[in-house]
Amino acid sequence: MHINSNALQAVILLSVIWIMPPAQAALNVFACEPEYAALAQELAPDANVYSATTALQDPHQIQARPSLIAQMRRADLVICAGAELEVGWLPMLQQKAANPAVQPGQPGLFYAAEQVETLDKPTRIDAAMGDVHAGGNPHVHLDPHRLLQIAQALTVRLKQLEPAKTAFYQQQFDHFAQRWQQSITRWQQLAKPLHGKQVIGYHSSFRYLYHWLGINQVADLEPKPGLPPSSSHLATLLSRAKQGDIDAIITASYQDQIGANWLADKTNLPQAVLPISIGGDKQSQNLFALYDSLITRLIKVLQ
């Protein structure tokens, strides 16, 4: 019996397709802030990672746009700072997206601040205190030791979501942790001259960075958390700066510079704008480069 060769090839091809396991779709990751998008890319390089915000936006105040809702609707994993940083917009996104995988209590929702001990957790809160977070300061990504803890916890969550890739995710974390720990040693050596320096800051955006490096933020451009600098408050800071123990005025990449510029002009104090996250300046294209830039800029302004 003659068998057409083309027909035979087609049968073989269909057989192969039939026995092949279905290709696993890439994990869709929705990160509330760019630092967690960068961390996801380190640990899950084959995932589709989307960042809802940039380093030039205030993550406290984001609009729940339709484009963000669409991204959350298709997400397998949502990674956010937590500690109420996104309380003004994340719940709205979750409600509008109606994605059951990323609702509170589900494995698809990961809060970084829940994986570490936070600083400045208040014992009480009232309206007169301004925009204070009950869960403590949420900017935990600016302590490299805490970020490593977060990376480890996120790896566990990735394994939970994709158990077939457990070995792969462990390998990715081990590689990241080795490079990160080596970098911490280098950063700490570079930053030794910064210990004991005193700055005026804006908000408590760099609280963890200062805590790690031994820098003291002795005054805040905000009269209360979430409130812009007022004329009367700037006059108070001017009086404070005249004590002569302030080394610099530091603000973040997304913050308004008007008050800082005015104070720097009146006091002749050096001034620096630091990247709060990935993309906050040209150098900060990943987590390693972000820390390189932060320490380089601090040394330049404080030495």
ZAKOLFI-175666 format. One record per residue (C-alpha): y, z, x; residue number from 1. Coordinates in Angstrom, 3 decimals. Example, Ala and Ser with C-alpha at 12.3 -4.5 7.8 and 13.67 -1.06 7.14 Angstrom:
2
c2->-4.500&c3->7.800&c1->12.300&num->1
c2->-1.060&c3->7.140&c1->13.670&num->2
END
This chain:
303
c2->0.000&c3->0.000&c1->0.000&num->1
c2->3.354&c3->-0.994&c1->1.373&num->2
c2->6.026&c3->1.692&c1->1.317&num->3
c2->9.616&c3->0.629&c1->1.571&num->4
c2->11.069&c3->2.267&c1->4.693&num->5
c2->14.451&c3->2.915&c1->3.048&num->6
c2->12.786&c3->4.638&c1->0.127&num->7
c2->10.740&c3->6.776&c1->2.516&num->8
c2->13.841&c3->7.834&c1->4.427&num->9
c2->15.536&c3->8.756&c1->1.180&num->10
c2->12.577&c3->10.914&c1->0.135&num->11
c2->12.573&c3->12.682&c1->3.511&num->12
c2->16.317&c3->13.262&c1->3.348&num->13
c2->16.071&c3->14.716&c1->-0.160&num->14
c2->13.229&c3->16.975&c1->0.997&num->15
c2->15.303&c3->18.267&c1->3.896&num->16
c2->18.282&c3->18.920&c1->1.626&num->17
c2->16.015&c3->20.716&c1->-0.840&num->18
c2->14.618&c3->23.164&c1->1.715&num->19
c2->17.933&c3->23.820&c1->3.507&num->20
c2->19.636&c3->27.069&c1->2.449&num->21
c2->23.019&c3->26.544&c1->0.799&num->22
c2->25.891&c3->26.599&c1->3.270&num->23
c2->27.706&c3->29.916&c1->3.068&num->24
c2->31.329&c3->29.532&c1->2.108&num->25
c2->33.867&c3->31.013&c1->4.481&num->26
c2->35.227&c3->34.419&c1->3.516&num->27
c2->38.655&c3->34.224&c1->1.897&num->28
c2->40.883&c3->37.008&c1->3.206&num->29
c2->44.236&c3->37.933&c1->1.668&num->30
c2->46.280&c3->40.116&c1->4.030&num->31
c2->49.349&c3->41.878&c1->2.706&num->32
c2->50.999&c3->41.925&c1->6.155&num->33
c2->50.688&c3->39.587&c1->9.159&num->34
c2->49.276&c3->42.296&c1->11.440&num->35
c2->46.225&c3->42.585&c1->9.192&num->36
c2->45.889&c3->38.812&c1->8.961&num->37
c2->45.809&c3->38.799&c1->12.767&num->38
c2->43.220&c3->41.570&c1->12.842&num->39
c2->41.049&c3->39.695&c1->10.347&num->40
c2->41.260&c3->36.581&c1->12.515&num->41
c2->40.102&c3->38.607&c1->15.523&num->42
c2->37.094&c3->40.072&c1->13.692&num->43
c2->36.245&c3->37.188&c1->11.363&num->44
c2->37.386&c3->34.010&c1->13.159&num->45
c2->35.558&c3->31.755&c1->10.703&num->46
c2->37.294&c3->33.254&c1->7.645&num->47
c2->40.117&c3->31.647&c1->5.688&num->48
c2->42.940&c3->34.132&c1->6.273&num->49
c2->46.205&c3->34.160&c1->4.324&num->50
c2->49.165&c3->36.468&c1->4.959&num->51
c2->51.299&c3->37.336&c1->1.938&num->52
c2->54.320&c3->38.312&c1->4.014&num->53
c2->55.979&c3->37.568&c1->7.336&num->54
c2->57.488&c3->39.835&c1->9.969&num->55
c2->60.912&c3->38.784&c1->8.743&num->56
c2->60.321&c3->40.231&c1->5.270&num->57
c2->60.507&c3->43.849&c1->4.154&num->58
c2->56.916&c3->44.584&c1->3.064&num->59
c2->58.231&c3->47.222&c1->0.673&num->60
c2->59.991&c3->44.583&c1->-1.407&num->61
c2->57.978&c3->41.442&c1->-2.134&num->62
c2->57.993&c3->39.424&c1->-5.349&num->63
c2->54.652&c3->38.808&c1->-7.063&num->64
c2->55.057&c3->35.033&c1->-6.910&num->65
c2->52.585&c3->32.617&c1->-8.566&num->66
c2->51.510&c3->31.361&c1->-5.134&num->67
c2->50.494&c3->34.899&c1->-4.135&num->68
c2->48.630&c3->35.372&c1->-7.410&num->69
c2->46.689&c3->32.149&c1->-6.783&num->70
c2->45.754&c3->33.282&c1->-3.277&num->71
c2->44.595&c3->36.689&c1->-4.509&num->72
c2->42.564&c3->35.083&c1->-7.294&num->73
c2->40.335&c3->33.344&c1->-4.750&num->74
c2->40.190&c3->36.256&c1->-2.258&num->75
c2->36.912&c3->37.916&c1->-1.283&num->76
c2->38.737&c3->40.598&c1->0.700&num->77
c2->42.267&c3->42.000&c1->0.440&num->78
c2->43.558&c3->43.937&c1->3.463&num->79
c2->46.756&c3->45.941&c1->3.089&num->80
c2->48.524&c3->48.763&c1->4.929&num->81
c2->48.266&c3->51.083&c1->1.932&num->82
c2->49.925&c3->54.514&c1->1.754&num->83
c2->52.008&c3->53.000&c1->-1.064&num->84
c2->53.731&c3->50.456&c1->1.182&num->85
c2->52.888&c3->47.684&c1->-1.300&num->86
c2->53.130&c3->49.791&c1->-4.449&num->87
c2->56.020&c3->47.683&c1->-5.744&num->88
c2->54.065&c3->44.412&c1->-5.861&num->89
c2->50.362&c3->44.689&c1->-5.057&num->90
c2->49.272&c3->46.196&c1->-8.418&num->91
c2->51.088&c3->43.367&c1->-10.209&num->92
c2->49.251&c3->40.787&c1->-8.099&num->93
c2->45.905&c3->42.433&c1->-8.792&num->94
c2->46.595&c3->42.477&c1->-12.517&num->95
c2->47.783&c3->38.869&c1->-12.695&num->96
c2->45.031&c3->37.536&c1->-10.433&num->97
c2->42.319&c3->39.290&c1->-12.482&num->98
c2->39.918&c3->39.022&c1->-9.550&num->99
c2->37.314&c3->41.772&c1->-10.099&num->100
c2->36.264&c3->41.710&c1->-6.418&num->101
c2->39.567&c3->43.092&c1->-5.138&num->102
c2->40.378&c3->45.736&c1->-7.734&num->103
c2->40.699&c3->49.435&c1->-6.787&num->104
c2->37.384&c3->50.950&c1->-5.807&num->105
c2->35.758&c3->47.632&c1->-4.965&num->106
c2->34.537&c3->46.674&c1->-1.451&num->107
c2->36.917&c3->43.735&c1->-1.522&num->108
c2->39.974&c3->46.006&c1->-1.263&num->109
c2->40.654&c3->47.591&c1->2.131&num->110
c2->43.571&c3->49.903&c1->2.916&num->111
c2->44.259&c3->50.456&c1->6.629&num->112
c2->46.046&c3->53.779&c1->6.126&num->113
c2->42.928&c3->55.226&c1->4.483&num->114
c2->40.986&c3->54.742&c1->7.715&num->115
c2->43.224&c3->56.920&c1->9.931&num->116
c2->45.271&c3->60.091&c1->9.862&num->117
c2->48.817&c3->59.225&c1->8.826&num->118
c2->51.977&c3->60.867&c1->10.117&num->119
c2->54.756&c3->62.423&c1->8.036&num->120
c2->52.692&c3->63.080&c1->4.935&num->121
c2->55.060&c3->65.101&c1->2.709&num->122
c2->54.021&c3->68.361&c1->1.109&num->123
c2->56.191&c3->67.569&c1->-1.910&num->124
c2->58.134&c3->64.582&c1->-3.262&num->125
c2->61.138&c3->64.359&c1->-5.536&num->126
c2->63.586&c3->61.583&c1->-6.371&num->127
c2->66.326&c3->63.089&c1->-4.193&num->128
c2->64.266&c3->62.393&c1->-1.044&num->129
c2->64.519&c3->58.584&c1->-1.362&num->130
c2->61.613&c3->56.168&c1->-0.889&num->131
c2->59.105&c3->58.609&c1->0.613&num->132
c2->55.410&c3->57.709&c1->0.745&num->133
c2->53.027&c3->60.350&c1->-0.556&num->134
c2->50.294&c3->59.000&c1->1.711&num->135
c2->52.419&c3->59.358&c1->4.832&num->136
c2->54.023&c3->56.716&c1->7.028&num->137
c2->52.212&c3->53.410&c1->6.317&num->138
c2->53.131&c3->51.554&c1->9.534&num->139
c2->49.899&c3->52.611&c1->11.214&num->140
c2->49.354&c3->49.312&c1->13.035&num->141
c2->51.882&c3->50.340&c1->15.685&num->142
c2->49.591&c3->52.915&c1->17.251&num->143
c2->46.936&c3->50.984&c1->19.207&num->144
c2->44.412&c3->53.816&c1->18.954&num->145
c2->44.731&c3->53.906&c1->15.177&num->146
c2->44.529&c3->50.120&c1->15.049&num->147
c2->41.211&c3->50.270&c1->16.895&num->148
c2->39.916&c3->52.761&c1->14.324&num->149
c2->41.053&c3->50.402&c1->11.580&num->150
c2->39.314&c3->47.481&c1->13.299&num->151
c2->36.085&c3->49.458&c1->13.419&num->152
c2->36.306&c3->50.369&c1->9.727&num->153
c2->37.163&c3->46.787&c1->8.807&num->154
c2->34.101&c3->45.587&c1->10.705&num->155
c2->31.944&c3->47.890&c1->8.594&num->156
c2->33.531&c3->46.423&c1->5.468&num->157
c2->32.936&c3->42.844&c1->6.656&num->158
c2->29.266&c3->43.663&c1->7.235&num->159
c2->29.077&c3->45.129&c1->3.740&num->160
c2->30.535&c3->41.969&c1->2.225&num->161
c2->28.420&c3->39.604&c1->4.329&num->162
c2->25.294&c3->41.454&c1->5.479&num->163
c2->23.725&c3->38.251&c1->6.794&num->164
c2->26.461&c3->38.181&c1->9.454&num->165
c2->26.143&c3->41.810&c1->10.575&num->166
c2->25.286&c3->40.936&c1->14.183&num->167
c2->28.120&c3->38.424&c1->14.370&num->168
c2->30.729&c3->40.884&c1->13.108&num->169
c2->29.507&c3->43.585&c1->15.494&num->170
c2->29.778&c3->41.138&c1->18.377&num->171
c2->33.313&c3->40.227&c1->17.357&num->172
c2->34.349&c3->43.888&c1->17.154&num->173
c2->32.760&c3->44.740&c1->20.510&num->174
c2->34.634&c3->41.879&c1->22.158&num->175
c2->37.923&c3->42.872&c1->20.514&num->176
c2->37.471&c3->46.587&c1->21.332&num->177
c2->36.787&c3->45.896&c1->25.001&num->178
c2->39.898&c3->43.760&c1->25.404&num->179
c2->41.992&c3->46.151&c1->23.303&num->180
c2->41.036&c3->49.255&c1->25.282&num->181
c2->41.798&c3->47.493&c1->28.554&num->182
c2->45.191&c3->46.515&c1->27.141&num->183
c2->45.929&c3->50.086&c1->26.001&num->184
c2->45.443&c3->51.293&c1->29.569&num->185
c2->47.800&c3->48.616&c1->30.854&num->186
c2->50.427&c3->49.260&c1->28.145&num->187
c2->50.415&c3->52.992&c1->28.764&num->188
c2->50.974&c3->52.452&c1->32.483&num->189
c2->53.852&c3->50.063&c1->31.827&num->190
c2->55.446&c3->52.366&c1->29.258&num->191
c2->55.500&c3->55.557&c1->31.332&num->192
c2->59.271&c3->55.284&c1->31.986&num->193
c2->59.874&c3->55.317&c1->28.212&num->194
c2->58.587&c3->58.866&c1->27.747&num->195
c2->61.353&c3->61.208&c1->26.594&num->196
c2->63.843&c3->58.483&c1->25.713&num->197
c2->65.920&c3->59.071&c1->22.572&num->198
c2->66.936&c3->56.423&c1->20.066&num->199
c2->68.658&c3->55.913&c1->16.756&num->200
c2->66.387&c3->53.842&c1->14.529&num->201
c2->66.340&c3->52.199&c1->11.135&num->202
c2->63.811&c3->53.662&c1->8.712&num->203
c2->60.670&c3->55.044&c1->10.328&num->204
c2->59.241&c3->51.602&c1->11.049&num->205
c2->58.272&c3->52.428&c1->14.642&num->206
c2->57.184&c3->56.031&c1->14.052&num->207
c2->53.672&c3->55.476&c1->15.391&num->208
c2->54.828&c3->53.451&c1->18.378&num->209
c2->57.274&c3->56.201&c1->19.365&num->210
c2->54.677&c3->58.902&c1->18.763&num->211
c2->52.270&c3->57.104&c1->21.077&num->212
c2->54.821&c3->56.455&c1->23.841&num->213
c2->56.701&c3->59.772&c1->23.657&num->214
c2->59.988&c3->58.303&c1->22.402&num->215
c2->62.126&c3->60.416&c1->20.057&num->216
c2->63.968&c3->58.887&c1->17.124&num->217
c2->66.675&c3->61.525&c1->16.737&num->218
c2->68.657&c3->59.866&c1->13.933&num->219
c2->68.190&c3->57.182&c1->11.285&num->220
c2->70.555&c3->54.448&c1->10.140&num->221
c2->69.237&c3->55.077&c1->6.641&num->222
c2->70.836&c3->58.102&c1->4.990&num->223
c2->67.565&c3->58.417&c1->3.049&num->224
c2->64.421&c3->56.267&c1->3.179&num->225
c2->65.077&c3->52.999&c1->1.379&num->226
c2->68.870&c3->53.334&c1->1.303&num->227
c2->71.098&c3->51.076&c1->3.469&num->228
c2->73.546&c3->52.653&c1->5.937&num->229
c2->76.691&c3->53.884&c1->4.184&num->230
c2->80.128&c3->54.228&c1->5.787&num->231
c2->79.989&c3->57.996&c1->5.644&num->232
c2->76.505&c3->58.050&c1->7.158&num->233
c2->77.531&c3->55.721&c1->9.994&num->234
c2->80.454&c3->58.032&c1->10.722&num->235
c2->77.959&c3->60.894&c1->11.010&num->236
c2->75.822&c3->58.847&c1->13.417&num->237
c2->78.902&c3->58.018&c1->15.486&num->238
c2->79.603&c3->61.725&c1->15.832&num->239
c2->75.958&c3->62.349&c1->16.731&num->240
c2->75.973&c3->59.623&c1->19.387&num->241
c2->78.984&c3->61.212&c1->21.086&num->242
c2->76.733&c3->64.059&c1->22.198&num->243
c2->75.651&c3->61.635&c1->24.908&num->244
c2->71.883&c3->61.983&c1->24.683&num->245
c2->71.088&c3->58.728&c1->22.858&num->246
c2->69.640&c3->55.887&c1->24.938&num->247
c2->69.641&c3->52.972&c1->22.473&num->248
c2->69.811&c3->51.770&c1->18.890&num->249
c2->66.580&c3->50.142&c1->17.703&num->250
c2->65.972&c3->48.084&c1->14.574&num->251
c2->63.095&c3->45.956&c1->13.278&num->252
c2->62.937&c3->42.197&c1->12.915&num->253
c2->63.353&c3->42.240&c1->9.118&num->254
c2->66.118&c3->44.829&c1->8.872&num->255
c2->69.808&c3->44.197&c1->8.260&num->256
c2->71.715&c3->44.488&c1->11.539&num->257
c2->75.229&c3->45.163&c1->10.199&num->258
c2->75.125&c3->48.958&c1->10.501&num->259
c2->73.400&c3->48.850&c1->13.896&num->260
c2->75.908&c3->46.309&c1->15.199&num->261
c2->78.829&c3->48.463&c1->14.044&num->262
c2->77.408&c3->51.582&c1->15.650&num->263
c2->76.576&c3->49.793&c1->18.908&num->264
c2->80.116&c3->48.418&c1->19.050&num->265
c2->81.646&c3->51.878&c1->18.537&num->266
c2->79.355&c3->53.697&c1->20.980&num->267
c2->78.610&c3->51.032&c1->23.622&num->268
c2->74.951&c3->51.975&c1->23.283&num->269
c2->72.433&c3->49.225&c1->24.120&num->270
c2->70.750&c3->47.700&c1->21.109&num->271
c2->67.407&c3->45.984&c1->20.564&num->272
c2->65.612&c3->44.285&c1->17.689&num->273
c2->61.845&c3->44.767&c1->17.914&num->274
c2->59.169&c3->42.668&c1->16.214&num->275
c2->57.572&c3->44.754&c1->13.493&num->276
c2->54.571&c3->42.431&c1->13.332&num->277
c2->53.107&c3->39.079&c1->14.300&num->278
c2->55.859&c3->36.449&c1->14.274&num->279
c2->58.659&c3->38.995&c1->14.632&num->280
c2->59.735&c3->37.143&c1->17.749&num->281
c2->58.576&c3->34.051&c1->19.622&num->282
c2->56.239&c3->35.990&c1->21.892&num->283
c2->54.378&c3->37.940&c1->19.198&num->284
c2->51.799&c3->35.362&c1->18.173&num->285
c2->48.836&c3->37.779&c1->18.031&num->286
c2->48.219&c3->41.530&c1->18.204&num->287
c2->48.029&c3->41.638&c1->22.006&num->288
c2->51.246&c3->39.656&c1->22.383&num->289
c2->52.950&c3->41.871&c1->19.774&num->290
c2->52.358&c3->44.991&c1->21.849&num->291
c2->53.335&c3->43.144&c1->25.039&num->292
c2->56.626&c3->42.193&c1->23.417&num->293
c2->57.321&c3->45.661&c1->22.004&num->294
c2->56.878&c3->47.381&c1->25.353&num->295
c2->58.733&c3->44.709&c1->27.307&num->296
c2->61.713&c3->44.912&c1->24.982&num->297
c2->61.749&c3->48.723&c1->24.995&num->298
c2->61.648&c3->48.837&c1->28.795&num->299
c2->64.462&c3->46.315&c1->28.984&num->300
c2->66.755&c3->48.279&c1->26.660&num->301
c2->65.841&c3->51.839&c1->27.694&num->302
c2->65.569&c3->51.621&c1->31.491&num->303
END
